[in-house]
Amino acid sequence: MAENNFSVVSAKKLGLTFETSDGPVHALSDVDLEVKRGDFVSFIGPSGCGKTTFLRVIADLESATSGEITVNGMTPENARKSRSYGYVFQAPALYPWRTIEKNIALPLEIMNYSATQRKERIDRTLDLVNLAGFGKKYPWQLSGGMQQRASIARALAFDADLLLMDEPFGALDEIVRDHLNEQLLKLWARTEKTICFVTHSIPEAVYLSTKIVVMSPRPGRVTDVITSTLPKDRPLEIRETPEFLAIAHRVREGLRAGHSYEE
């Protein structure tokens, strides 16, 4: 993969404090992290540890109050303006009055792609997420897993090289989640995107990632960055291997060391 040494996301001493009526809330503190081109990085930690907040800082939906961050070598604001990333939310967030293909077309319409370009990109991304033939359906006619795949297709439609995913499979049952994890790995291999993925699931983080970022309770800090030794080709059965279980154990120990289960 070309230029895989390039830092797509680079954070140095990043902090974010929210001012509230009850006083300041320290959401992130001294976060140092490099995400290289082609990485699949999962963020895992207890609820409220700043995983989603960090994703939102990358996306310029929140602004850091200290430290530095660049996205594709730019400020998050400039990266947003140059359409450097696609964002997949926890819920599919599809417009119910638009068909699947028209939901996928939405960012392309905003970016003034021609009708011909829109059709080509919609067809390509529907095929990428295994939804070819479902473009004329409405969201309510699809299962939850299919809706989330449509949401991923929308994020891929304008071909940004960075994909930000905030617990996209958290609300789905385990069988569907396993299937979508497999599909996401295949999609990542085919597109060579850089992916930042928030999850609460240790097996999901270990199965998907080249790197796992373990975060502490608020204020969110990076307590461990685990580089996966698993091969890129990962059948679901790999989750039963000693190598997989050893990585999962290290993640679990990192979470315990951060007192993640104390409220």
ChimeraX attribute file (.defattr): number of C-alpha atoms within 10 A of each C-alpha:
attribute: neighborCount
match mode: 1-to-1
recipient: residues
	/A:1	7
	/A:2	7
	/A:3	9
	/A:4	13
	/A:5	12
	/A:6	15
	/A:7	19
	/A:8	22
	/A:9	21
	/A:10	21
	/A:11	20
	/A:12	15
	/A:13	15
	/A:14	21
	/A:15	24
	/A:16	24
	/A:17	16
	/A:18	15
	/A:19	10
	/A:20	8
	/A:21	6
	/A:22	6
	/A:23	8
	/A:24	10
	/A:25	13
	/A:26	16
	/A:27	21
	/A:28	28
	/A:29	21
	/A:30	18
	/A:31	21
	/A:32	16
	/A:33	17
	/A:34	16
	/A:35	21
	/A:36	19
	/A:37	22
	/A:38	24
	/A:39	22
	/A:40	22
	/A:41	26
	/A:42	30
	/A:43	27
	/A:44	27
	/A:45	31
	/A:46	22
	/A:47	15
	/A:48	14
	/A:49	23
	/A:50	25
	/A:51	30
	/A:52	21
	/A:53	20
	/A:54	25
	/A:55	20
	/A:56	18
	/A:57	18
	/A:58	26
	/A:59	22
	/A:60	18
	/A:61	13
	/A:62	15
	/A:63	19
	/A:64	21
	/A:65	13
	/A:66	15
	/A:67	15
	/A:68	16
	/A:69	24
	/A:70	19
	/A:71	24
	/A:72	19
	/A:73	14
	/A:74	16
	/A:75	16
	/A:76	23
	/A:77	17
	/A:78	15
	/A:79	18
	/A:80	17
	/A:81	11
	/A:82	11
	/A:83	17
	/A:84	20
	/A:85	24
	/A:86	23
	/A:87	20
	/A:88	23
	/A:89	17
	/A:90	16
	/A:91	16
	/A:92	20
	/A:93	14
	/A:94	20
	/A:95	14
	/A:96	12
	/A:97	11
	/A:98	16
	/A:99	19
	/A:100	28
	/A:101	24
	/A:102	22
	/A:103	23
	/A:104	29
	/A:105	24
	/A:106	16
	/A:107	19
	/A:108	21
	/A:109	13
	/A:110	8
	/A:111	11
	/A:112	11
	/A:113	15
	/A:114	11
	/A:115	12
	/A:116	9
	/A:117	12
	/A:118	22
	/A:119	17
	/A:120	12
	/A:121	23
	/A:122	26
	/A:123	18
	/A:124	17
	/A:125	25
	/A:126	24
	/A:127	14
	/A:128	20
	/A:129	21
	/A:130	16
	/A:131	18
	/A:132	14
	/A:133	11
	/A:134	18
	/A:135	18
	/A:136	12
	/A:137	14
	/A:138	19
	/A:139	24
	/A:140	14
	/A:141	13
	/A:142	14
	/A:143	11
	/A:144	18
	/A:145	19
	/A:146	19
	/A:147	21
	/A:148	25
	/A:149	25
	/A:150	29
	/A:151	25
	/A:152	26
	/A:153	30
	/A:154	29
	/A:155	23
	/A:156	28
	/A:157	23
	/A:158	22
	/A:159	18
	/A:160	16
	/A:161	19
	/A:162	25
	/A:163	22
	/A:164	24
	/A:165	22
	/A:166	23
	/A:167	20
	/A:168	23
	/A:169	25
	/A:170	15
	/A:171	12
	/A:172	14
	/A:173	11
	/A:174	11
	/A:175	9
	/A:176	15
	/A:177	17
	/A:178	16
	/A:179	12
	/A:180	20
	/A:181	18
	/A:182	16
	/A:183	16
	/A:184	17
	/A:185	18
	/A:186	17
	/A:187	15
	/A:188	17
	/A:189	13
	/A:190	10
	/A:191	13
	/A:192	16
	/A:193	20
	/A:194	23
	/A:195	25
	/A:196	23
	/A:197	25
	/A:198	27
	/A:199	22
	/A:200	16
	/A:201	15
	/A:202	19
	/A:203	15
	/A:204	19
	/A:205	26
	/A:206	24
	/A:207	25
	/A:208	22
	/A:209	24
	/A:210	20
	/A:211	20
	/A:212	26
	/A:213	24
	/A:214	27
	/A:215	26
	/A:216	26
	/A:217	23
	/A:218	18
	/A:219	18
	/A:220	25
	/A:221	25
	/A:222	22
	/A:223	16
	/A:224	16
	/A:225	17
	/A:226	19
	/A:227	14
	/A:228	17
	/A:229	12
	/A:230	16
	/A:231	9
	/A:232	14
	/A:233	10
	/A:234	14
	/A:235	11
	/A:236	12
	/A:237	8
	/A:238	15
	/A:239	16
	/A:240	9
	/A:241	9
	/A:242	10
	/A:243	14
	/A:244	18
	/A:245	15
	/A:246	12
	/A:247	22
	/A:248	20
	/A:249	13
	/A:250	14
	/A:251	24
	/A:252	17
	/A:253	13
	/A:254	21
	/A:255	22
	/A:256	14
	/A:257	12
	/A:258	20
	/A:259	13
	/A:260	18
	/A:261	12
	/A:262	8
	/A:263	6
